[in-house]
Amino acid sequence: MSGIRNRNGFTLMELMVYIAILGVIVLIAGRSYSNSTKFRIHTQNMLKASDLAESVATMFVDDIAQTGAKSYKTAGNATTPDKFELSPLVYMDPTGSVPDSSSFSIVRRNNGDSITIRRVRYDNNGYFEAVEEVSWYKRQKSIYRNCKTINLKSGGTAPQECPTTDPLEVEIVSHADSFIIVPAQPLVISDGSTSAAAKSIVLPEVNAGATEYPFKLLPRQGSVSGPSGADFFALAATPPDGGNAQELSGFRTNYNKTNHQENAAGKKVGQVFVARANTGITSISGDDWKTLCSKITLEPTYEYEISFKIPYSDDNSRLFCPGRDHASVGFRTLQGEKIAGLADFLFYPPISKSEPSTRAFRFRPQKTTKDVCMAFTFASYAPEEGGRITINNLRLKKVEGSSYNFDDTSYDPATTDKQNVKAFQLRVVVNVGGESGEILQVAPAPSNGPGD
């Protein structure tokens, strides 16, 4: 009798079940791998698009930051030192019927903006090489940059990347969906009838449409008690009705000729306050300045500039000694006190005819301060009294281009306001494989315009 064989294996049904399970596992694994691959590709494209957009923005900012660069050094010799000069060719059209003293132009297009800027190119030692014109623009789906040399130093050679004719066009990036440039809007702009320069003037007070800015200086008199008390004496200001210039005289000294030393107490101080020129003012005494001085509000939103000219005078005013004598301009409350956090600015009369007469100071208040008056303060410690100091062309103004915003993305500056544009906002969107990378970048342009 033959033995019975022991058979081990799978039935047909079992094999079919196993194959079905294996098929499900393979299907799930395949889908997971496919989804993982797609996610990886999407992520890579997104990162690449962002990197490209960021690279474009970085290059753009580097170019735009030099807009309006105009000051350059010229070499001297054994007897003449190096000096700095300015190239007017960086301005777009400074002598036009409506002067354009900016160094840029923008063209808005539906498929992407374009900007052209001008600047001085320097060698490694800071000497002038050329004035060049750089353009950025979008055409179809690509962003391009080109450079053209518009003025070359004598004997110089234009570089290959910035020729004098037929500027070389360089594609910066392809597949760009957006290239939008917005100029910064200064907080002080023209309104059609009044220029930004006129609107920016805080003092002297003027009537609308005025072209002259007369003022009057009012003396403060009386004593202030305390260990550091001062005796305010009346400086004389002429002409008495005010004007575009005021001559101050009647200075007194804090030098005691008997003891040959400075006064220890009761300092003699001359202080005058800025007021509107007014023929109705016949005499000033005591605290009249509190009523008559020009009261203003200083705001932290703005940067301000005080400027005036103080011509050379061949008299005892030349005895003012920096570090010893005191001559300053600043602000006071209606109680005659200094403004917390806002120091006075020291200045001194010219000691020679060749010294510049203009004095200018910029500041930004820490907080809003109302009802303050501008004051000039003098204290002399020279042995001799007397002298005359003239203050003319006095201005307190808001610096037109120092404060700005991008609230109006459609802002198109008037020709006369372009010189006050100090920054640009760039929005660039780059597409890679259906994924977008977007960058919003601000490019400062501090040298644009003749004032900077």
Protein Blocks (a to p, Z undefined) as FASTA:
>chain_A
ZZddddedddfklmmmmmmmmmmmmmmmmmmmmmmmmmmmmmmmmmmmmmmmmmmmmmmm
mmmmmgoiabdcddddfklccdddddfklpmblmbmbdcfbfbdcdddfkbpcddddddd
ddfkopafbdcddddddehjbccdddddfbdcehiacdfklcfbhpadddfbghifbdcd
dddddfbdcehjacfklmmpmbdcddehiabdcddddddedddedjkbccddddddddfk
bpjbdcdehiacfbdfklopacfbhpacdddddddddfklmbdchjlmmmmpccddddfk
bccdddddddddddfklmpcghiaccddddddfkopacehiacddddddfbfklcfbdcd
ddddfbdcehiadddddddfbfbgcdjdddehiacdddfklpccfkbmmbccdfklmmmp
cbdcddddddeehiacddddddddfkgojkZZ
